[in-house]
Each structure stands twice: as structure tokens, then as C-alpha cells.
Amino acid sequence: MRNTPTVQTTLLGSILLHLRSHRANSRSTLSSVTRLSPSTIGLYVDQLISQDLVSESGLVQGAMGRPMRTLSLRPAAGWFAGIEFNAERLRAVLIDFSGAQCAEVVAPLPVNVDTKTVIRTIHQAILGLAKKASGELCAIGVGAPGIVDTSSGKSIHYSFIDDWRNVPLTSNLQKRFKVHVTLENNLRTIALAERWFGGGRELDDYVVLGPRRGFGIAIVKNGQLLAGAHHAVGEIGRWLWPIDGKAGEMHDALSSHVVWRRLKGTTSRSRLPSDLYEAFATFRDEAGPAWQAIVDDYARVLGLLQLVLDSHTYFLHGPQVALGERFCQAIAEGVSALIPALRDTPIRIVPSTLGDDAGALGAASLAMEAWLPPRP
């Protein structure tokens, strides 16, 4: 191993990710996916075993060739914390070193929550996970709503927390917990959750749709998350949109809160149900004018997006998942009817199989991908 220590550490981290994703499970398969010689891979694997990060089991006979020893990560070697929040609640998940989800903490946030309360709740959630963990905390990932600057570790702005401006989340958590902290927009962390735990495992091009209190998207193109020059890729809720003949923004018409009220036929001041998912489920078989108008609005948005992005799949997240495949299929058919250019390549929209913890899972995945083993 003649590479520099930094390159060696990066290669060790890459090997851990290949084992964690099950793209490889032996020295020979690692050699194949990394394109490193078997002797070089052997040296790296021996190092990881000596650090108690990887274990090697008995012989397993494959379909062809000689039996091989299988490699796996040691679950108790450490753990990763993932945090994701919006203006209403915070979720935290614990992923062990092998990549398995082991625990979750859910904390509701008070009405008109402020920045100080959010940060205090994040600290409490991580401490709550620590009580359920084995091994040491390796790293923390945070999915924050709105615009974030990943390079500075600051959450720049979120419309639904009044004093949320340039919040130094990364430095705050690093100071408190003494581990590496990675910050990303929460929808982009959901995109990572799709890659590790959902329908994006085999895809290089997909989009996460996030109609919740606002409306945003996350884009994975050629296997990479897109962020943009100003960290604002996906803020389509800010698109200008006609609302009852007046100029507005798209999230004023297509966020989950608004869509539920449109289906229910109530005003913007009507109280929302405590469980929006269950509330949407009652409209799964809806076929009225309000349903069709919402489908048409979504078809217009996604059709225009598809002309720009040409993505393989759109994963619907948020409480509107409860509307099911019928809702997604109706939108896809609406796209084909609205935009003839897309009729020969129909858009694919599916409700995500992941739950409400997807953002926190993705944030933990972010920490997991960024973590590198200590130098021996």
C-alpha cells in the first residue's frame, strides 16, 4: 500500500461502504468492485479486521469456483445518528455500524417553535439514542429543511421557523458531541434513504417529491445529489402559481396541508387533522372535481420537470403517499395527456415504500457515507 495516508483512509472507507451496501461480501468481490488487486484488497481487509470493524466468517461455496470466506461489518463497532426535522416535529434514528436501523426517537415541536428549542431538542434526541446504542457514536447527519450550505455547515433559511437564519448546526453539534457532523437539506437526505433503504438502490437517476408543509424536490442525477451554486436546487415550492386568480407560490396550492383542505373542501383556516396520513387515506378512492383539479396541477408540474430532468422515477413522499398508486398513476396519465412529447416515454411516479423516518434514515446514511476509519 504505497498510497498516501489520506488515500488509504478513503479506500478503507470505500471498502466499508461496499460491504455495507452488499455490493461485495468477500475479498474477491471487493477486488472486483474496487478494481484493486486481490493482494492489495487483502491488506486493507486485514487492517479493518485488526481494527474490529470487519469480521470474516467461514467458507461459503458459490455457484462456481473455490469456496470463499464472507466478510461483514461488526454491528457493535459504532453507530450513526440521523436527525431530520420540520416546524412540527423532529425525528432521530440510530443506525448500527452494519447499516441496520436499531432505534428511533420522535419529538413533537411546539407551535411557533424557535431556533433555540429546535437545537435543544436535537441534543436531547441524540442523547436518547445513545442510551439505546452499542459502541461509540461515529458521526451525526442532519437533514434540515429549507436552504442549507453544506460547505459552511449552516442552515441558511427555513420559512416556517421565524428566527431560523444562518444557524451553525454543524459546529454546534461537533462542539457538543465531538464527532464528525454532516448537514444537508432534508429532502436530499430522503433521496439518500431511497438509495440505501428504498426503491433507489439500483437507480442513478430519480427525483424525490416532498409535498409536506411546503413543497420541494431532491434530484439524483448520474448517481449524484444535485445541490446547486446557491444550495437551492429543488425549491420549486417558490414557483409562481395562480391561486384563485391571484399570483401566489406553488406550495400555496400543492403542499400536503393545502391539498388536504382542497380535497376536504374547507378553508385555509380550518384545523388540520392530527394524523394527516390517515386523513388522506380516506380520499384514496376519491373521484370528484377537487381530486381531478389536484391531479391536473401535479401533472403540469411533473410534466415540466420531466422535460428538463428526464428522470427514471419520481418517488412521492409525505402524507400524500396514503393516496396510493392510483393517485400516482392518475398524475402520470395526466402528464401524457397534457404534454404530447412525453407520450412515448411515460413518466414513472410511485409512492415511496419508506415511512416518516425516511429523512432521518437518510441523514444517518449521510453520516455513514462520510465517516472514515481512524488511521492505525
MILUMLO-916645 format. One record per residue: x negated, y, z of N, C-alpha, C, O, CB in turn; residue in three letters. Coordinates in steps of 0.1 Angstrom, whole numbers, plus 5000, padded with zeros to 4 digits. Last residue first. Glycine has a CB too. Layout:
BEGIN
XYZXYZXYZXYZXYZALA ...
***
This chain:
BEGIN
504550385115503950295125502650355131502050295140503650155119PRO 507050645113505750585108505050505119505050535131504750705104ARG 510450555116509250625121508050565115507950445112509250615136PRO 512650555087512050485098510850565103510150625095511650345095PRO 515050805080513850735076513250675088513250735099512850825069LEU 518350905070517350865080516250785075516350695066518150775091TRP 520150955050519051055052517951005061516851055061519551185057ALA 521950755051521150765039519950855041518950835035522050825027GLU 523050815076522450685074521550695061520450635061523450575072MET 524251055073523151045082522350915080521150915080523751045097ALA 526250975054525251075050524051075060522951075055525951215051LEU 527650795069526950745058525850845053524750805050527850715046SER 528850985086527950885092527050825081525850795083528650775100ALA 530451105067529451185074528351095081527151125080530051275085ALA 532150895060531250945050530151035056528951025052531951035040GLY 533550865084532750755079531650805069530550765069533650645072LEU 534751115085533751085095532950965090531750965093534451045108ALA 536451085062535451195063534351165073533251195070536151325066GLY 537950855069537050855057536050965058534850935055537850865044ALA 539950825088538550835092537550845081536350835083538250715101ASP 542350775076542050915080540650935085540151045086542950955091ASP 541150515053542150585061541750725065540850785058542250505074GLY 540850395019540350435032541350515040542350565034539050525029LEU 541950354995542250245004541650285018541850215028541550115000THR 543550624977542350564984542750454994543850465000541550664991SER 545550584949545450624963544350554970544150434968546850584970PRO 544250684917544550574926544650634941543750714944543650454925VAL 544250754883544450814896544850704906545850634903545450934896ILE 542750794853543050694863543050754877542050814881541950574862ARG 543950904821543350934833543750824844544850774844543751074838ILE 543450744789544350784800543550804813542550734816545450684803PRO 542650824761541750794773542450824785542150924792540350864772THR 544550894744543850774740542850734751542350624751543050804728ASP 545551134756546451014755545650884752546050774756547451034744ARG 544251364757543851264767544751134766544551044774544051324781LEU 545351544739543951504737543551384747542551324744543051614739ALA 547851614749547751504739546351454737546151334734548251554726PRO 548951684779547651704771547451594761546851494765546451724781ILE 551351594789551051744788549951774779549851874772550751794802LEU 551351324788552451394781552151544779552451604769553751384789ALA 549151264803549151224789550251294781550051324770549451064788SER 549951374828548751424821548851384806548551474798547451364828VAL 552151204834552351344832551151414824551351504816552651424844GLY 550850974839551750974828552051124824552151154812553050904830GLU 549551044863548751004851549651014838549151054828548250864853ALA 551751094879550851204876550051174863549951254854549851244887ILE 552750844881553650944875552751064871553051124861554650994885ALA 550650714895550950674881551850784874551650804862551650544881GLN 550850834920549650854912549950824897549450894888548550764917CYS 553450754928553150894927551950914918551951004909552850954940PHE 552950474928554050534919553750684917553850734906555450504925ARG 551150424948550750414935551750484925551350524914550450274931GLU 552050664976551750534969551350544954551150654949552850454970GLY 552550844995553450834983553150724974554050694966553450974976LEU 550450825012551650755016552750755005553650665005552350815029ALA 548651015003548450865000549650785002549950684996547250815008VAL 549251245015550051215003549751074998550351024989549751314993GLN 547351285036548651215039549551185027550351095028549451305048PRO 544151205019545151285027546451215029546651105024545351415020GLY 543251134985543151124999544151215006544851285000541751165004HIS 542950964954543751054962543551024977543650914982545251044958LEU 540350954932540850894945541650994952541051094957539650834953PHE 540050904898540351014908540950934921541950864919541351114903TYR 537550784876538650764886538750884895537850944898538350634894THR 535750884857536250744855537550734864538550674859535250644860HIS 536051214842535651124853536350984851537350974844536051174866SER 535751454826535751324820535351214830534451134828534751314808ASP 535651724833534751634840534651494833533651434835535251614854LEU 537351874816536051934820535151814825533951814821536152034831VAL 539651724813539051784801537551834804536751834795539851894795LEU 540251684840539651574832539051624819538051564815540751474830GLN 541251934848539951884854539351774845538151774843540251834868LEU 543551934833542552034830541151994836540152014830542952174836LEU 544851724846544551724831543551814828542651784820545851754824GLY 545151814872544251704869543951684854542851644850544851574874LEU 546952024868545652044875544751934871543551964867545852044890VAL 549151904856548552014850547152034855546152054848549352144852ARG 549851714875549451664861548751784854547751754848550651624853ALA 550751864896549551784898548951744884547751744882549751664906TYR 553051974884551952064889550651984890549652034886552352124902ASP 554551734880554151814869553051914872552051934864555351904863ASP 554951654907554151574897553651654885552551634881555051454892VAL 556551864915555251844921554351764912553151794910555451784935ILE 558751824899558051954898556651944904555651994898558852064905ALA 559651584907559151594894558351724892557351724885560351594884GLN 560451644934559451544931558851564918557551564916560051394932TRP 562551824929561351864936560151774934559051814931561651874951ALA 564451654915563751774908562551814915561551854909564751884907PRO 563851314926564651434924563851544917562651524913565151484937GLY 563051064935563051084921563851214917564351234906563750974914ALA 561250874960561950994956561951004940561050964934561351114962GLU 560050664973560950634962561750754957562750734950561850524966ASP 558550794993557850704984558750674971558150654960557550574991ARG 559450955013559651004999559050914989558950954977559151144998PHE 558550855036560050845034560350895020561550875016560750935044THR 555850905036556250765033557750765030558250675023555950675044ALA 555651155047555551145032556051005028556650985017554151155027PHE 555851095074556851185068556851165053557851165046556551325072ALA 553550945078554850885079555950965073556850905067555150855094GLU 551751165074551651045066553050975066553550935056550550945071TYR 552351345094552651385081552551265071553351255061551651485076LEU 553451345124552751245116553151265101554151225096553151095120ASP 554951565132553651525140552851435132551651435133554051475153SER 556151785106556251665115554851635121553851665116556751545107PRO 556252145109555752025102555951905112555851915124554252035099LEU 558952375108557952295116557552175109558352095103558452265130ARG 559152635084559752515090558552435097557452435092560452425080SER 558252835069558152855084558652735091558652725103559052975088ARG 558652785043557252785047557152795063556052775068556452895041SER 561652585042560952705040559552685046559152595053561652825047THR 562552275026562552365037561652485034560952485024562152295050THR 562652045010563552155007563652255018564652315020564852105003GLY 560951825011562051835021563051945018564151935023561351855035LYS 559251884990560051764989561251764999562351724996559151644992LEU 558152125001558852124988559752004986560852014982557852134976ARG 556952025024558052125025558852135012560052145012557552265029ARG 554951865013556051805021557251895022558351855021555451775035TRP 553552065000554151954992555251895000556351864995553151854987VAL 552452205021553452275012554152165004555352185002552652365002VAL 550752015033551852085041552852145032554052135034551152195049HIS 549051955012549951855017551151915025552251875024549251755026SER 548952204986548352134998549452045004550652065000547952245009SER 550152334964549852184963549152124975548752004975549052164951LEU 550552604968551652524961551452374963552352304962551652564947ALA 548452714980549752764985550952684978552052694983549952914982ASP 546352624966546652554978547952594984548552534993545452574988HIS 546252804945546852674942547152604955548152524956545852594934MET 547553134952546453044950547052904950548152874956545453054961GLU 549553374933549053314946547853224943547153244933550153234952GLY 551853594920550453544919550153494933550353554943549553654915ALA 555253484916554253574922552853514921552753394921554553614936LYS 557053294909556953414900555953514905555753614898558253474899GLY 556553094928557853164927557853294920558353394924558453184941ASP 553353134923554253084934555553164933555553284937553553104948ILE 550853054900552053124902552953064913553252944912552853134889PRO 547453084910548552994907549853074909550053144919548552864916TRP 543953074909545153154908546253064903546152974894544953274898LEU 542152854930542552884917543852974917544652944926542852754908TRP 541452764955541452904953541852944939541853064935540052954955ARG 541352494954542552554960542552704959543652764961542452514975GLY 538952424944539952454934541252504941542052554934540252334925ILE 536152394952537152474959538252524950538552644948536352604965GLU 534252244939535452174944536452264951537452214955534952074953GLY 531252404948531952314939533152244946533052194957530952204934VAL 529852574965531252594965531952504954533152534950531652734962ALA 527152634967527752534976529252534976529852494986527252564990HIS 526252794947526652864959527452774969528152814977527552984955HIS 525552604928524552704931524952784944524052824951524352804920ALA 526652274937526752404930525752504936525252484946528152454932GLY 527251994943527452104953527552244947528352324951526352104963ALA 527951664935527751794930528051904941529151884947528651824917LEU 526251364941527251454946526951594940525751634941527351464961LEU 525551124916525051234925526251324929527151354920524051314918GLN 526250934897525750894910525450994920524950964931524650804908GLY 527251094876525951014874525350974887524150974889524951104866ASN 528951274900528651264885527251204884526251244890528651404879LYS 531551324921530351244919530051224904530951174898530451114927VAL 533151594937532751534924531451454925530451504930532651644913ILE 535951674956534551634956534251564943534951474939534151554969ALA 538351934960537951814954536451794957535651894959538251814939ILE 541052084979539752074974539451944967540151844969538652114984GLY 543352264996543252174985541752184979541352294975544252204974PHE 544452265030544152335018544052235007544752135007542752405020GLY 545452055045545952185048545552285037546352375034545352235061ARG 545051855017545351855031545951985035546852035028544151815040ARG 544051704990545151794994545551775009546251675012546351774985PRO 541551604976541751634991542851734994542551834999540551674997GLY 540151364955541251474957541551484971541951384978542451434948LEU 537151284943537951274954538951394955538451504954537151264968VAL 536051134913536451254920537351224931538251134930537251354910VAL 533250974897534550974903534751104910533851184913534750854912TYR 530750784884531550904881532950894887533750804882531650924866ASP 529750544891528850654891529550784889528950894891527750634881ASP 530950264910531150374901530150484902529650514913532550434903LEU 531150064929530550034916530650144906530350124894531249904911GLU 532250194951531050124953530350094939529150084939531349984960ARG 534650344953533550394945532250314945531250364940533250534950GLY 536550244970536650204956535450254948535450224936537850244951GLY 534650225001535850224993535750184979534950094975536450354994GLY 532250245014533250165020534550145012535450065015533650215034PHE 530350385000529850285009531050185013530750075015529250345021TRP 531850564983530650484978530250364987529950264982529450584976ARG 533650675000534150584989533050504983533250394979534750674978GLU 531950815016532650705022533250615011533250485013533750755031ALA 531151014998530150915002530850795009530350675007529150975012LEU 533551154997533051084985531950984988531950874981532451194975ALA 533651245022534651145019534151075006534350955005536051215017ILE 531651445020531351325028532351215025532051095026531351365043THR 532951615004531851544998531451425007530951325002530651644996ARG 534851705022535351635011534151555004534351444999536051725000LEU 533151845040533851725044534451645033534451525034534951765054ASN 529851945031531351975030532051845033531651735029531652025016ASN 527251855055527851855041529351905042529951895053527651725034GLU 524251815073525551875071526051875057525151895048525452025077LEU 522451605095522751645081524151705080525051645086522551525072THR 519851585119521251625116521451665101520651745097521851735126VAL 517751385139517951455126519451475124520251385126517351375114HIS 517851465174517751375163518051455150518451575150518851255164VAL 518451605198517051565195516951465184516051385184516351515207LYS 520851705208520751565207519351515203519151395203521751505198PHE 520651995209521351915219521051765219520851715230522851935218ARG 519252065186518752105199519452025210518751995220519152255201LYS 520851955166519551905168518951945182518251865188518651955157GLN 523152105169523251965173521851905174521651815183523951885162LEU 522252365161522852345174522852195178522552165190524352395173ASN 521252315136520252355146520952335160520252295170519752495145SER 523652255122522552165123521652195134521252105142521752165110THR 525452475126525752345132524552255133524352185143526752275123LEU 525652775127524452695126524652555132523952525142523252765132PRO 528152935108527952855121526752765119526752675110529252775124VAL 529253145092527853115093527453045106526553085113527053255092ASN 532253155108531453225099529953195102529453215113531653385099ARG 535253135121534253045116533453105104533853115093534952915110TRP 537353265133535953315135534853225130533753235134535753345150ASP 539653125123539453275121538053315122537553395114540353345130ASP 540052865104539552895117538953035117537953065110538352795122ILE 540752845078541752815088541252815102542052785111542352685085PHE 538652895060539752985060540652965072541353065077540552975048SER 535352895067536552805066537752885069537852955079536352685076TYR 531952925058533252985059534352875058534252785050533453095048HIS 529352795063529452935059530852995062530953105069529152955045ILE 527452615083528752615078529252755076529352835085529752535087SER 524052555077525052635082526352615075526452585063524652785081LYS 521652445068522352375079523452455085523852435097521452335090GLY 520352535047520152605059520752535071520552575083520652745058SER 521152335028519752365030519452445043518452415049519252445018SER 523952335028523252215033521752245036521152195045523352105024THR 526252545036524952555030524152445036523652455047524352695032ASP 529752515029528652485037527352505029527352485017528652345043VAL 533152605029531852615022530752595032530652655043531652755015ILE 535552365042535152495036533752495029533352385024535152605046GLY 534652155070535552205059535052335054534252405060536952215064PRO 531951925074532652045078533452095067533152085055531552155082ALA 530651645085531451695074532251805078533251795085532351575068GLY 527551545097528751635099529351665086528651715077528351755107VAL 525551295112526051355100527351435103528151385110526351255088GLY 522751215130524051265130524451325117523551395111524251375142ILE 520650935140520951055133522351095133523251005137520451045118ALA 520250735160519250765150519450905143518450975141519250655139CYS 520550665194521050745183519950775173518950835177521750875189LEU 519450325203519350475203520050535192520250485181517850515204GLU 521550055214520350115208520450265209521350325215520150075194GLY 525050065210523849985214522650045207522750085195524049835209SER 527850255223526850225213525750135219525550125231526150345208ALA 529650375238530150255232529050195223529250095216531350275224LYS 528650615247529050515257529350385251529450285258530250575265LYS 528350755223527150705229527550595240526750505242526350815235ALA 530950855218530450745210529250675217529150555216530050795196LEU 530951065237531850955239531450835231531650715235533251005234GLY 528951225227528751165240529651045242529350945248528851275251LEU 530451305204529151225202528851155215528351045215528051315198ILE 532551445216532751325208531551245206531651115207533351365194ALA 531251665228531951565236532251435229532151325234533251615241GLN 530251795206529351745216530051635224529451525226528851855225HIS 532751865193531751785186530851715196530551595196530951865176ILE 533852035213534451905210533551815202533651695205535751935202THR 532052255211532152175223532752045221532351945227532952265234ARG 532752335185531352285188531352205201530752105202530352405189ILE 535452415188535052305179533652245182533552125183535052365164VAL 535152625207535852505210535552385201535352275206537352525210THR 533752815191533152765204533852625208533152535212533352865215LYS 535652875171534352805168533752745180533352625180533352905162THR 539052805181537952895177536652815176536652695179537753005188ASP 542452725171541152685176540052785172540152845161540852545172VAL 545252755167544352875167542952845173542452935181545052995174ASN 546052475188546452575178545552705179545252745190547952615180VAL 543252255195544452335199544752435187543952465178544152425211PRO 542751925181542252065184543452155186544452135180541352115172LEU 542351585191543151695186542551835190542051845201544651685191PRO 539951355184540251465194541151565187540651635177538951525199ALA 538951025184539851125177540151225188540651195199541051055171VAL 536350805178536850905187537651005180537251055170535750975196VAL 535350465173535950595168536450675179536950625189537050565158GLU 533050205164533850275173534350405167533750455157533150305186ALA 531850065143532049995155532950075165533550005174530649985162CYS 531149985109531850075118532150005131532649895131533050135112GLN 527949885098529249845102529849945112529149995121529249705109ALA 525249915092526249985084527649955087528549985080525949955070GLY 523349825109523549745097524549805088524749765076524149605101SER 523349995130522250005121522449925108521849955098520949965128PHE 526850115133525550055138524550055127524750095115525849915143ASP 528550415135528150305126526850245131525950325134527950355111ILE 531250575149529950515152529650405142530450315141529850465167LEU 532950885142532750735141531350695144530450775142533250685127VAL 535351125150533951085151533850935150534650865156533251135164ALA 537451395142537151255142535651225143534851295136537851185130ARG 539651655152538251615149538151465151538751405160537251685159LEU 542251865140541751755147540351725143539851765133542651635145ARG 542852115128543852055136543251935145543751915156544951995128GLU 541152215110541652315120542552245130542952305140542352425114ALA 538951935108539552055102540152135113539652125124540752005092ASN 535951725107537051805113537751895104537151935093536451875126PHE 533751465114534451535104535651605111536351545120534951445092GLU 530751295121531751385126532451455114531751495105531151495135ILE 529051005129529651085118530751165124531651115131530150995107GLY 526050865141527250935144527751015132526951085126527151025156ALA 524450555141524650675134525950735138526950665139524450665119PHE 522050355160523350385155523350525149522550615152524350365166TRP 519850065163520150205165521550225159522250135155519150295158GLY 519549795163518349875162518550025164517650105166517749855148ALA 521649625164521349695176520149785175519649835186521249595187ALA 521749505138522749605142522449685154522749805155524049525145PRO 519149475117519449445131520449545136520149665137518149435140ARG 519749365083519349475093519849435107520849365108519949605089LEU 518349075067519449155072518949265082517849245088520549065078SER 517348835043517048955051518349025055519249025048516049045044LEU 516748485038517648605037517248715047516748685058519148565039THR 514548295019514948345032515748475031515348565023513748365042ARG 515448064993514848184998515348225012516348175016515148304988MET 514647774973515347834984514647964988513447974987515547744996PRO 513847824938513547774951514347844962514847954959512047804954ARG 516347794911515047834917514847774931515647694936514947984918GLY 519847874913518647824906517447864914517447944923518547884892MET 521647944932522147864921520947804913521047694908522947954911ALA 519847914963520647984953521047894942520747774943519848104948GLY 519747814996519547774983520447844973521647844975519847624982GLN 517947975023519247955016519047925001518247984995520148095017VAL 516247945053516247925039517747905034518547845040515447805035LEU 516948175081516448055074516648055059517148145053517147945081GLY 516248535082516848415086516248295079515248305072518348425085SER 514748815095514748725084515148595089514648535099513248715078GLU 515649165103515349025107515448935094516048965084516448975117SER 514549495109515049395099514749255105513649235112514349405085VAL 513549635130514649695122515349595113516449605109514149815113LEU 511249585144512549535149513749605142514849625148512649555164ASP 508849645133509549755140510949715145511649805150509649875130GLN 508349405120507549435131508149555140507849565152506149465127SER 510149435098510349335108509549355121510149345132509949195102ILE 508849645085510149665090510549555100511149585110511249665079LEU 506449505077506449625086507749655092507849685104505949745078GLN 507449305060506749265073506649385083506849365095505349215070ASP 508349475040509349395048508649355061509349365071509849275040VAL 505949575029506949665035507949585044508249635055507649735024TYR 504749335021504049415031505049515038505049525050502949495025LEU 506549245002506249165013505649245025505949225036505449045010GLY 506349434982507549424990507349345003507849385013508749364981ILE 503749364973503949494979505249494988505249544999504049604968THR 504249104963503349124974503449254981503349264993501849104968SER 506149154942506549074954505549084966505949084978506648924951PRO 506149494931505649354931506049284944506249344954504049354929SER 509149674925507849664931507449514931508249434931507849724946LEU 511649724917510649714907509249724913508349774906510849824896ARG 513849724934512949834935511849834925511149934923512249824949THR 515249494926515949624925514949744927515249854922516949624936VAL 513149294928513849314915514549454915514349524905514949214913SER 512349294954511349324944512049354931511549434923510449194942SER 514849224966514249354968513249394957513249504952513649364982LEU 514948964958515949054952515449194955515749284947517249024958THR 512748864972512748854958513748954952513449014942513048714953SER 513448904999512248964994512248974978511849074972510948894999ARG 516948965001515748885002514648954997514749064991515948744995SER 519149104994519249035006518048935009518048855017520548945007ASN 520549394978519449294979519649224993520149285002518049364978ALA 522849524980522349514966521149414966520749364956521849654961ARG 523849575005523849435000523549424985523849324979525249375002HIS 523449805017524449805007524649665001525549644993524149904996SER 521249745034522549785040523649775030524849745034522349925046ARG 519249695015519749585024521049615030521949535031518749555035LEU 518949945004519249834996519849715004520749654999518049794988HIS 518250095027519550125021519950005011521149975010519350255013LEU 515749985033516849965043518149995036519149925039516650065055LEU 514350065011514549925013515649905023516549815021513249855018ILE 514250345015514950285004515250135005516350095002514150314991SER 512650355038514050395039514850345027516050305029514150545039GLY 510250275026510850195036512350225038513150135040510050215050LEU 509850485008510150345003510750255013511550175010508850294997LEU 509350685027510550695018510850565012512050525011510250795007THR 507050595038508250605046509450615038510450555041508050735055THR 505350615015505550485022506850485030507650395030504350445030GLN 505350885011505950805001506250665007507250605004504950784989VAL 504050965035505351015032506050925022507250895023505351165026THR 501450845033502450805044503850855041504850785044501950865057PRO 500850764998500750845010501750805020502750735017500950995006THR 500050424987500750544986500550634999500050585009502250524985ASN 498850184988497950294987498750424986498050534985497150274975ARG 499249885000500050005000499150125000498750175011501050005012MET 
***
